[in-house]
Amino acid sequence: MAGGHARPQILDAADARLLAEGVHPDPFAALGPTGDGRHLVVHVPGAERVWAVNGTDEVELDAHPACSGVFTGPLLPYYRLRIDWPGGGDEVREDPYRFGPVLGEIDEYLIGEGTHHRLWQALGAHLIEHEGVAGVHFAVWAPHAERVSVVGDFNAWNETAHPMRARGATGVWELFVPGLEEGTVYKYSVLGRHGARLPLKADPVGFGSEHPPANGSVVRRLGTHEWRDAAWMDARRAVNAVDAPMSVYEVHLGSWRRVAADTETGSRPLSYLELATELVDYAADLGFTHIEVLPISEHPFDGSWGYQPIGLFAPTIRYGTPGEFAAFVDAAHARGLGVIADWVPGHFPTDAHGLGRFDGTALYEHRDRREGFHPDWNTLIFNYGRPEVRGYLVANALYWLDEYHLDGLRVDAVASMIHRDYSRREGEWIPNKDGGRENYEAIAFLRETNVAAYGEHPGVAMIAEESTTFPGVTRSVDAHGLGFGYKWNLGWMNDSLSYFGKDPIYRKHHHNQLTFGITYAFSENFMLPISHDEVVHGKGSMYGRMPGSHADKLGNLKAFYGYMWGYPGKKLLFMGQEFGQPAEWNYSAELDWAVLRDPGHAGVQNLVRDLNALYREQPALHRNDAHGRGFQWLLVDAVDDQVFAWIRRGDPDDPHVVVVLNLTPVERTGYRVGFPVAGRWIEALNTDSAAYAGGDRGNTGAIETEAIPAGSEAQSAMLTLPPLSAIYFVEERS
């Protein structure tokens, strides 16, 4: 025995073996200072000798005779451990098992209730000072585990070295590990029921991750960025308001631009800091009001574009650190741009290190695959009816709005969440308690999320990608709606792209595809999306969808954008479509910027810039996007000519705007169209202008109405309508 004499054994052989094997059900009952306050038990796998030290006082601990790595001896106050490793290595460190718990009863209560809206401040890995010592506090929810330990390089990934403290009925486990620093890589080793050993798990509330394909969690300090956007945050309610202009530039950060690098692909994506200059400046120059990024949460597979996330609380390391992502958002705010992120609470992948069967049970997901598995994406579905899971997801939404000052979340695949039979045949889904297809639990979760988001972060925009006719998506929760601020108008998108994709000779047979949408355009607060989904999986690009020759494609595309920006609803355009990229989007390569050498493609880009400017300048084009009073057809039945005209109205003091489309390749001169007000109307934008590489045909900058009735109006004007064009006329007021 150490010290030259035998000391009484203070830990029985059974407990010692359980510690050494990493299966002790209550490690804090066995390790650290004993209950009598006189003795000490430590477990240091691989150590040859261990001392308890306090200043100049030290005592060597006895190696337990029943198993290696367990040492016992007298207790010194405020001790540290001096460890002698094989081969002569020597280390002095703190003993995690001399420290008390960190989490309080309120945290436990709120976690169990599913109402901890600051869950990330309790769970995860936090750099703290505890009882006067710096280190990392780990906390994770695993209620059915028999043992959880934290592993990493700091303990040679030994699953027996750092077992955690169980916090009772809540199912939370915690451990303070002194001496660890930012950048520490870690995972959780979870022992399931009946001693089942599970794959090592990444932290469900981890704030950082390794570079894929590595998938360990990484300790990251939150709140390191010094925000300079106070004025923006105070004013953003007006930016996201339903009567404000919203023109969103949707971006996949990894393939917007790339730079040369010594990699297999020969290039790398821009970093968050590079994007903070290049992307932000570009979007601001084109007049967009917002940048929307495809899911920024950490994800293992590049080809999922972020839509199969595992690190829901970790900005992907592909482009930099969490602090650098915050700097990107701050830079956007400095240029007057909001930042929206796609958010995926609808499903998660089955990767072994992820949330699936996290503690050996269906913890985050449903047990029954008819409720808990997505056949379309081969992913698992969250159990929205479980309070802790619902609370986890609500807190995640708030985390992005709080820690990273995001101006909104676009919620992916809402239709799949709120319908139990989504993409399922008869017998493959379980009805709700009333026998219906609605997922009551998912609906309640979405309502709770929206109430919390708008309540705690006034001025944000919560946006639903919802592809069905489910009523009240943007109606308030008090009025039995889902509580979103905006809904993607996927019906408009499908009909419009179908119409424009046809040869103009056939368009008269599909006239209603451009007129039907107005019948429901004001039933929700709509956003008009031309998103990434429309330029992948063989769909081609917006340019490629258009019929005809190169010149025809460009003319049709410019007419489409003129139609889109003049139509009621906020705007969203996926990157590359603003200059008519010919190729389908490829997530592993940058956009085809070289096509801008073609004046036709440069003209499309100039048009988008001017459309954004006009859209923001003219209240009639945005103020009543969600109200029928903001729209009136002037010409809706010119089926053979395929000419359309309508009024956009703002407030009574705002100038009217008239939009006229000619969607055939035939120039029409002397074409009479009614106008709502007599007088002079400025031709504010013409998609056939030479500035957009068009034929520069039009109305010499302005028209004067005549007292000749046309349609429902008492006055009209004879117009020149270039082929495949959209023209905006703005009422001139003195």
Order of alpha helices (4+ residues) and beta strands (2+ residues): alpha-alpha-beta-beta-beta-beta-beta-beta-beta-beta-alpha-beta-beta-beta-beta-beta-beta-beta-alpha-beta-beta-beta-alpha-beta-beta-beta-alpha-beta-alpha-beta-beta-alpha-beta-alpha-alpha-beta-beta-alpha-alpha-beta-alpha-alpha-beta-alpha-beta-beta-beta-beta-beta-beta-beta-beta
